[in-house]
């Protein structure tokens, strides 16, 4: 995707065996996040859980922030793939609201079921560096999905509207999951209403 920074890897895997090892490392990171949280995460613990030498972790990552950022990057790629798969089975003339609903529904599904996603969805907690904070990239992907679905250009106005929508949804989703581990059932429908009402200004004729 344009504007999307590459995952923070020291070395990109070329052989299948190396790619599989990287996948095991990220899986181990995700599992440990669920068990002990980000602050307690360490590269040594990840290596032990993945069953690889500690040097294998450092071959790909400088430290735990880069490791967590790569997991966030993988989450965003997986999220986009799932949304596209869901939309592929829906009529093209359904307008823009199914795109928003599908993205929100898939986010909720991943939040509740994907290892590590509850703590690190698309960014690393407290990281100011854009490599580690991805709301802009989430907004870019929303903009591209809407543009392709509606066959409209990704204008600066559309990109700005998508960024505002993502930032607002992110803040409210954090609140929804802070008060209820499964997501506050009263608050989540309000997020959908807010997104529909705000984006209608830009996307409705």
Secondary structure, 3 states (H helix, E strand, C coil): CCCCCCCCCCCCCCCHHHHHHHHHHHHHHHHHHHHHCCCCCCHHHHHHHHCCCHHHHHHHCCCHHHHHHHHHHHHHHHHHHHHHHHHHCCCHHHCCHHHHHHHHHHHHHHHHHCCCCCCCCCCCCCCCCCCCCCHHHHHHHHHHHHHHHHCCCCCHHHHHHHHHHHHHHHHHHHHHHHHCCCCCHHHHHHHHHHHHHHHHHHHCC
